[in-house]
Amino acid sequence: MSNALPGSSPTDRAAPSKTELTAADVLRYGGALLMVAALLGGAYLLQAMPGRGSASALSLLIGAALGVAFERGRFCFFCIFRDFIEYRNAGPLSAILMALAVSGIGYAIVFGAFLPNPAGGRLAPDAHIGPVSPALVAAGLMFGLGMALSGACISGHLYRLGEGSGYAPPALIGALIGFGLGFRTWNWLYAMVIADAPVVWLPHWVGYGGSLLLHLTVLGILALMLLRFVPPLPPRPARQLDITYLREALFRDRWNPLVTGAMVGIISVVAYLRVEPLGVTAQLGSATRTVMNWAGWLPDRLNGLDSFAGCATQVVQTITDNGWLIGGLVLGAFSAALLAGRFQPALPRAWGSVTALLGGVLMGWGAMTALGCTVGTLLSGIAAFALSGWVFGAAVFVGVWLGITLRLHRWV
């Protein structure tokens, strides 16, 4: 006697079990494995190069880890801010707060080794500690509006490039144009408001211990204030711990915001300790500066620009460590998207491409003027106990709020 249920067919009974891999799964996993092998092989070849080969190799791997964390955790500043502003969902914001808490603790430890006495007037080497001026506020506002127009921040577009986003290329091209406009306006802004602007670094006043205590206190207060906007967790049905569950947990499911934030914070500390503070715009700005220098479009002198820390730009003839980090970020996100089935190339709509381009221009100008973007000036700056990071972050949030209020994000 057959044990089949009424209404079932031999085809139903012969269907593959959930633990079996389909041909599409094999292709996705194989492609991701090849990408990981390419990243490791590239790092090995870079390490053998003279000069900064080891730093470039490490930058590539750090970028890949960052790309995986961004893609798996949906760590895009615009998406996180939009969820709170538009949907009153503060859950994703915990990823940023956790990243700042973890990186702040790590930075305090690293600072103590690099600069034992912070009261002497010197700044921590290479840390993203910038001048606080009206130009910084304007840069943050424009960057936030650009995020709303283009649908993501610069780092968000980079990891979405790995997911096949059609709007990432025009947004990144726009960012290059925006950097060029920033170079053209820099000297005027420097003379008017930046040259005499204060560079406020908290350890100068209260040391590392006091800075870390204040840092964690502010983050804790923000977390408590946002708790009322965190939606209740949905009930999760019991699952059998089998190969399907493990495969989904390891390769497909989005990470919890707290896990994502902790991973980003750890990566940030490792990057600063071994290479340089996290940032994703130095190579973009350097590429623009190189082209403009070659074409004779740069001013004879960019006053004071190279004296500030941040996502510094320079005329280059090769790929910088930051360029390898960006490459690793895109490839790492691509690998994670392949494994999760989220690599879905799509052609952009014409009008959406225009708004993405315009948003990129605003973000490029803002990033150049602020000496970094949401990863460099906001994340790395706040972790370094710099007032400039908080000022830029607040201005970016206001810019995103204005953009969403004006419904600019609906055009992409």
C-alpha positions as CSV (number, residue, x, y, z in Angstrom):
1,M,0.0,0.0,0.0
2,S,1.3,3.4,-0.9
3,N,2.2,5.8,2.0
4,A,1.6,8.8,-0.2
5,L,-0.9,11.4,1.1
6,P,-4.2,11.9,-0.8
7,G,-3.7,14.2,-3.7
8,S,0.0,13.7,-3.9
9,S,1.8,12.5,-7.1
10,P,4.9,10.6,-7.8
11,T,6.5,13.9,-8.8
12,D,5.7,15.4,-5.4
13,R,7.2,12.4,-3.6
14,A,10.4,12.5,-5.8
15,A,11.0,16.2,-5.1
16,P,14.5,16.9,-3.7
17,S,14.8,17.4,0.0
18,K,15.6,20.8,1.4
19,T,19.1,19.6,2.2
20,E,20.0,19.0,-1.4
21,L,21.9,21.6,-3.4
22,T,20.4,22.8,-6.7
23,A,22.5,23.6,-9.8
24,A,22.0,27.3,-9.0
25,D,23.4,26.8,-5.5
26,V,26.4,25.0,-6.9
27,L,27.1,27.9,-9.3
28,R,26.7,30.5,-6.6
29,Y,28.9,28.7,-4.0
30,G,31.5,27.9,-6.7
31,G,31.6,31.6,-7.8
32,A,32.0,32.8,-4.3
33,L,34.7,30.3,-3.6
34,L,36.6,31.4,-6.7
35,M,36.2,35.0,-5.6
36,V,37.7,34.2,-2.1
37,A,40.6,32.4,-3.8
38,A,41.2,35.4,-6.0
39,L,41.2,37.7,-3.0
40,L,43.7,35.5,-1.1
41,G,45.8,35.1,-4.3
42,G,45.8,38.8,-4.9
43,A,46.8,39.5,-1.3
44,Y,49.7,37.0,-1.6
45,L,51.0,38.7,-4.8
46,L,50.7,42.2,-3.3
47,Q,52.6,41.1,-0.2
48,A,55.6,40.1,-2.4
49,M,55.8,43.6,-3.9
50,P,58.5,45.9,-2.6
51,G,57.6,49.0,-0.6
52,R,54.1,48.9,0.9
53,G,53.2,45.5,-0.4
54,S,52.3,44.1,2.9
55,A,50.1,47.1,3.8
56,S,48.4,46.9,0.4
57,A,47.7,43.2,0.9
58,L,46.3,43.7,4.3
59,S,44.2,46.6,3.0
60,L,42.7,44.3,0.4
61,L,41.7,41.7,3.0
62,I,40.4,44.4,5.4
63,G,38.3,45.8,2.6
64,A,36.9,42.3,1.8
65,A,36.0,41.7,5.4
66,L,34.3,45.2,5.5
67,G,32.4,44.4,2.3
68,V,31.1,41.1,3.8
69,A,30.0,42.9,7.0
70,F,28.3,45.7,5.1
71,E,26.5,43.3,2.7
72,R,25.5,40.8,5.3
73,G,24.4,43.4,7.8
74,R,22.9,46.0,5.4
75,F,25.3,48.5,6.9
76,C,24.4,51.6,4.8
77,F,24.1,54.8,6.7
78,F,21.3,56.1,4.4
79,C,19.3,52.9,4.8
80,I,19.8,53.0,8.6
81,F,18.8,56.7,8.9
82,R,15.8,56.2,6.6
83,D,14.5,53.4,8.6
84,F,14.4,55.6,11.6
85,I,13.2,58.8,10.0
86,E,10.6,57.3,7.7
87,Y,9.5,54.2,9.5
88,R,10.4,55.0,13.2
89,N,12.5,51.9,13.4
90,A,15.6,52.4,15.4
91,G,16.7,48.8,15.4
92,P,19.3,49.3,12.6
93,L,20.7,52.3,14.3
94,S,22.1,50.0,17.0
95,A,24.6,48.8,14.4
96,I,26.2,52.3,14.2
97,L,26.1,52.8,18.0
98,M,27.8,49.4,18.5
99,A,30.4,50.1,15.8
100,L,31.2,53.4,17.5
101,A,31.4,51.8,21.0
102,V,33.7,48.9,19.9
103,S,36.0,51.1,17.8
104,G,36.1,53.8,20.5
105,I,37.4,51.2,23.0
106,G,39.9,49.9,20.5
107,Y,41.1,53.4,19.5
108,A,41.7,54.3,23.2
109,I,44.0,51.3,23.5
110,V,45.8,52.0,20.3
111,F,46.2,55.7,21.1
112,G,47.8,54.9,24.4
113,A,50.5,53.0,22.6
114,F,51.0,55.6,19.8
115,L,50.8,58.7,21.9
116,P,51.0,58.0,25.7
117,N,50.6,61.6,26.7
118,P,47.7,63.3,24.9
119,A,47.9,66.5,26.8
120,G,51.0,67.8,25.0
121,G,49.2,69.4,22.1
122,R,49.9,66.7,19.6
123,L,47.2,64.8,17.8
124,A,47.1,61.0,17.5
125,P,49.0,60.1,14.3
126,D,46.8,59.9,11.1
127,A,43.5,59.8,13.1
128,H,40.6,61.5,11.4
129,I,40.5,64.6,13.6
130,G,39.5,67.7,11.6
131,P,38.6,71.3,11.9
132,V,35.2,72.3,13.1
133,S,33.8,75.1,11.0
134,P,30.6,76.1,9.1
135,A,32.2,74.4,6.0
136,L,32.0,71.1,7.9
137,V,28.3,71.6,8.6
138,A,27.6,72.6,5.0
139,A,29.5,69.5,3.8
140,G,27.5,67.2,6.1
141,L,24.2,68.7,4.9
142,M,25.1,68.3,1.2
143,F,26.4,64.8,1.9
144,G,23.1,63.9,3.6
145,L,21.0,65.4,0.7
146,G,23.2,63.5,-1.7
147,M,22.5,60.2,0.1
148,A,18.8,60.8,-0.2
149,L,19.0,61.7,-3.9
150,S,21.2,58.7,-4.8
151,G,19.7,56.2,-2.4
152,A,22.8,55.3,-0.4
153,C,26.0,56.7,1.0
154,I,29.3,56.2,-0.8
155,S,30.2,53.1,1.1
156,G,26.7,51.8,0.5
157,H,27.0,52.3,-3.2
158,L,30.4,50.4,-3.1
159,Y,28.9,47.4,-1.5
160,R,25.8,47.5,-3.6
161,L,28.0,47.6,-6.6
162,G,28.9,44.0,-5.5
163,E,25.2,43.2,-5.4
164,G,24.7,44.4,-9.0
165,S,23.1,47.8,-8.3
166,G,22.5,49.8,-11.5
167,Y,22.5,53.1,-9.6
168,A,25.9,52.6,-8.0
169,P,28.0,53.5,-11.1
170,P,26.3,56.8,-11.8
171,A,26.5,57.8,-8.1
172,L,30.2,57.0,-7.9
173,I,30.9,58.9,-11.2
174,G,29.0,61.8,-9.6
175,A,31.2,61.5,-6.5
176,L,34.3,61.9,-8.7
177,I,32.8,65.1,-10.2
178,G,31.9,66.3,-6.8
179,F,35.4,65.9,-5.6
180,G,36.6,68.0,-8.5
181,L,34.1,70.8,-7.5
182,G,35.4,70.5,-4.0
183,F,39.0,71.1,-5.1
184,R,37.8,74.2,-6.9
185,T,36.0,75.7,-3.9
186,W,38.6,74.6,-1.3
187,N,40.8,77.6,-1.3
188,W,37.9,80.0,-0.9
189,L,36.4,78.0,2.0
190,Y,39.8,77.6,3.6
191,A,40.5,81.3,3.6
192,M,37.0,82.2,4.8
193,V,36.2,79.7,7.6
194,I,38.6,76.7,7.7
195,A,42.0,78.2,8.3
196,D,41.2,79.5,11.8
197,A,38.7,76.8,12.7
198,P,39.5,74.9,16.0
199,V,40.6,71.2,15.8
200,V,38.9,69.8,18.9
201,W,40.3,66.5,20.2
202,L,38.8,65.4,23.5
203,P,41.9,63.6,25.0
204,H,43.6,66.9,25.0
205,W,41.2,68.0,27.8
206,V,40.3,64.8,29.7
207,G,42.8,62.2,28.6
208,Y,41.9,58.8,27.1
209,G,40.1,57.4,30.1
210,G,37.8,60.5,30.4
211,S,37.3,60.6,26.6
212,L,36.3,56.9,26.5
213,L,33.9,57.3,29.5
214,L,32.2,60.3,27.9
215,H,32.1,58.5,24.6
216,L,30.4,55.4,26.0
217,T,28.1,57.5,28.1
218,V,26.8,59.5,25.2
219,L,26.3,56.3,23.1
220,G,24.6,54.7,26.0
221,I,22.2,57.6,26.5
222,L,21.4,57.6,22.7
223,A,20.8,53.8,22.9
224,L,18.4,54.2,25.8
225,M,16.5,57.1,24.1
226,L,16.1,55.0,21.0
227,L,14.8,51.9,22.8
228,R,11.2,53.0,22.5
229,F,11.6,53.0,18.7
230,V,12.9,49.4,18.5
231,P,10.1,47.1,17.3
232,P,9.4,43.9,19.2
233,L,11.3,40.9,17.8
234,P,8.9,38.6,15.8
235,P,8.4,35.1,17.2
236,R,10.7,32.5,15.5
237,P,9.4,29.0,15.0
238,A,11.4,26.1,16.2
239,R,13.9,24.8,13.5
240,Q,15.7,21.6,13.1
241,L,19.4,22.0,13.4
242,D,20.3,20.6,10.0
243,I,22.5,21.4,7.1
244,T,19.8,23.7,5.6
245,Y,19.6,25.7,8.8
246,L,23.4,26.0,9.0
247,R,23.7,27.0,5.3
248,E,21.1,29.8,5.7
249,A,22.6,31.1,8.9
250,L,26.2,31.1,7.5
251,F,25.6,32.3,4.0
252,R,22.2,33.9,3.5
253,D,20.5,35.4,6.6
254,R,21.1,39.0,7.4
255,W,23.2,39.6,10.5
256,N,21.8,41.1,13.7
257,P,22.6,44.9,13.8
258,L,24.6,44.4,17.0
259,V,26.7,41.7,15.4
260,T,27.2,43.8,12.3
261,G,28.2,46.9,14.4
262,A,30.6,44.8,16.5
263,M,32.3,43.4,13.3
264,V,32.6,46.9,11.7
265,G,34.1,48.2,15.0
266,I,36.7,45.5,15.2
267,I,37.6,45.9,11.5
268,S,38.0,49.7,12.1
269,V,40.4,49.1,15.0
270,V,42.5,46.6,13.0
271,A,42.6,48.9,10.0
272,Y,43.9,51.8,12.1
273,L,46.4,49.7,14.0
274,R,47.9,48.0,10.9
275,V,47.4,50.4,8.0
276,E,45.4,53.6,8.4
277,P,41.9,54.7,9.7
278,L,39.0,53.4,7.8
279,G,37.8,55.5,4.9
280,V,36.5,54.9,1.4
281,T,37.1,58.2,-0.4
282,A,40.8,58.8,-0.4
283,Q,41.4,56.8,-3.6
284,L,38.4,58.4,-5.3
285,G,39.6,61.9,-4.4
286,S,43.2,61.1,-5.4
287,A,42.0,59.9,-8.8
288,T,40.1,63.1,-9.4
289,R,43.0,65.2,-8.1
290,T,45.4,63.4,-10.4
291,V,43.3,63.9,-13.5
292,M,42.7,67.6,-12.7
293,N,46.4,68.1,-12.1
294,W,47.2,66.5,-15.4
295,A,44.6,68.6,-17.2
296,G,45.7,71.8,-15.5
297,W,42.3,72.3,-13.7
298,L,43.7,72.5,-10.2
299,P,44.6,75.7,-8.4
300,D,48.3,76.4,-8.2
301,R,48.1,75.5,-4.5
302,L,45.4,73.9,-2.3
303,N,46.0,75.9,0.8
304,G,46.3,73.8,4.0
305,L,44.7,70.7,2.5
306,D,47.6,68.4,3.0
307,S,48.1,69.5,6.6
308,F,44.9,67.9,7.8
309,A,44.3,64.3,8.7
310,G,41.4,62.5,7.2
311,C,40.8,60.8,3.8
312,A,43.8,62.6,2.4
313,T,44.1,63.0,-1.4
314,Q,47.2,63.2,-3.4
315,V,48.4,63.1,-7.0
316,V,49.1,59.4,-7.5
317,Q,50.5,57.2,-10.3
318,T,49.4,53.9,-8.8
319,I,46.7,52.3,-6.7
320,T,46.9,53.4,-3.0
321,D,46.3,51.3,0.0
322,N,42.8,52.9,0.2
323,G,42.3,51.8,-3.4
324,W,43.0,48.2,-2.5
325,L,40.6,48.5,0.4
326,I,37.9,49.7,-1.9
327,G,38.5,46.9,-4.3
328,G,38.4,44.4,-1.5
329,L,35.2,45.9,-0.2
330,V,33.4,45.5,-3.6
331,L,34.7,42.0,-4.1
332,G,33.9,40.9,-0.5
333,A,30.3,42.3,-0.9
334,F,30.1,40.5,-4.3
335,S,31.1,37.2,-2.6
336,A,28.6,37.6,0.2
337,A,25.8,38.6,-2.2
338,L,26.5,35.5,-4.4
339,L,26.3,33.2,-1.4
340,A,23.1,34.8,-0.2
341,G,21.4,34.9,-3.6
342,R,21.3,38.7,-3.5
343,F,23.5,39.3,-6.5
344,Q,20.8,40.6,-8.9
345,P,22.2,42.9,-11.7
346,A,19.6,45.4,-12.8
347,L,19.5,48.2,-15.3
348,P,18.7,51.6,-13.8
349,R,15.8,53.8,-14.9
350,A,16.9,56.9,-16.8
351,W,15.6,59.5,-14.3
352,G,16.9,57.4,-11.4
353,S,20.4,57.5,-13.0
354,V,20.2,61.3,-13.2
355,T,19.3,61.7,-9.5
356,A,22.0,59.1,-8.5
357,L,24.5,61.2,-10.5
358,L,23.4,64.4,-8.9
359,G,23.4,62.8,-5.4
360,G,26.9,61.5,-6.1
361,V,28.0,65.1,-6.9
362,L,26.7,66.4,-3.6
363,M,28.3,63.5,-1.7
364,G,31.7,64.0,-3.5
365,W,31.7,67.7,-2.7
366,G,30.7,67.0,0.9
367,A,33.3,64.3,1.3
368,M,36.1,66.4,-0.1
369,T,35.2,69.5,2.0
370,A,34.7,67.4,5.2
371,L,37.9,65.4,4.5
372,G,36.0,62.1,4.5
373,C,32.5,60.5,4.3
374,T,30.3,58.6,6.7
375,V,33.0,56.0,7.1
376,G,36.0,58.3,7.4
377,T,34.8,61.5,9.1
378,L,31.8,60.1,11.0
379,L,32.8,56.6,12.0
380,S,36.5,56.9,12.2
381,G,36.3,60.5,13.5
382,I,33.9,59.8,16.3
383,A,35.9,56.7,17.3
384,A,38.9,58.9,17.5
385,F,37.1,61.2,20.0
386,A,37.1,64.1,17.5
387,L,34.3,66.7,17.7
388,S,34.4,67.0,14.0
389,G,33.0,63.5,13.7
390,W,29.9,64.3,15.8
391,V,29.3,67.6,14.0
392,F,29.6,66.0,10.6
393,G,27.3,63.1,11.7
394,A,24.6,65.4,13.0
395,A,24.7,67.5,9.8
396,V,24.5,64.4,7.6
397,F,21.5,63.2,9.6
398,V,19.7,66.5,9.2
399,G,20.6,66.4,5.4
400,V,19.0,63.0,5.1
401,W,16.0,64.1,7.1
402,L,15.5,67.1,4.7
403,G,15.9,64.8,1.7
404,I,13.4,62.4,2.9
405,T,11.0,65.2,3.9
406,L,11.3,66.6,0.4
407,R,10.8,63.0,-0.9
408,L,14.0,63.2,-2.9
409,H,14.7,59.5,-2.1
410,R,11.6,58.5,-4.1
411,W,13.2,59.5,-7.4
412,V,15.7,56.6,-7.4
